[in-house]
């Protein structure tokens, strides 16, 4: 698939690591950064942007609700979360 796609994240550290601008200093996170960079390489039309957390409140809330549900072993309806996020735009 060669369609353009945009990835937004509110962690400046993670965004710059995925772009290859900043190094990962934590040994236990290095495999994840390498995997992210490898996946990014498979998506040549992917653009990655940093979005300040105060401009990303809705997604941050959804992610936190998902984490709580995971900890409580409750199902997560990703379709509903996606629809909610799209509808909020």
N, C-alpha and C positions, 0 to 999 in steps of 0.2 A: 504494500500500500504506500503510495507516494503522495498522499494528500497532505497539504500543509496543516500543521497543528500547533497550538500554543499551549505551553505549560507555565502556569503561574504558581509561585510558592512564596510563602511569607518568611522563610528562613534565608537571610542573605548568605549565611555560611553554606547551606546546602546548594543553593542556586549557583554560587560561585565555584563550588567544588564540582558540580555537574558540568559547568562550562569549562573546567580545567584551569581556571584562574587562580584558585587557592588550593593548597595542599591539605590533605587530611592528616592531622597529627595523632589521632586516637587509633591505636593499632586494631582495636576490636571493631572499628567502623570502616577501616580501609577496604575490606572485601565488599561492603555495601556500596561504597563510592565507586569502586572499580566496576561493579555490576551495573550501577546507574549509568556510568560513562559508556559501557559496552552497549547497553540498551539504547542509549541516545544515538550511538553510532549506527544503529539499525533503522533509525528514523531521520533520514537526511533533511527532511523538511520541517523538523521540530524546532520551534523557537522557544527559548526559556527566558522567563522574566521574573524579576523580584517584585513582589507587591507588599508594601508595608502592612504589618499585621492589623493596624487600625483601619485599613481599607479592605480587610479580608475577614471581618467579624463573622459573617454568615458561614463561610466555609470552615472557619475555626470552630464555631459552635457545632456544626454537623460532625466534624471529625471527633470532637470531644464526646458527643453523644454516642458515636459509633464505638469509641474506645470503652465507654462505660458498658455498653451492651455486650461487647466482647468479653469484658471482665466478668460479667454476670452470665455468660454463656447463653445469651439471648440472640435470636436470629437478627441479622441486619438486612434490611430491604434496600439494597443499593439502587434499584430502579426508583424507589420513592425518594431517596436522598438526592439522586441526580435530578429528578423532576422538580423537586423543591428548590434546588440550587438554580436550575435554569429559569424557573418561574420567578425567582427573586431578582433577576437581572433587569 
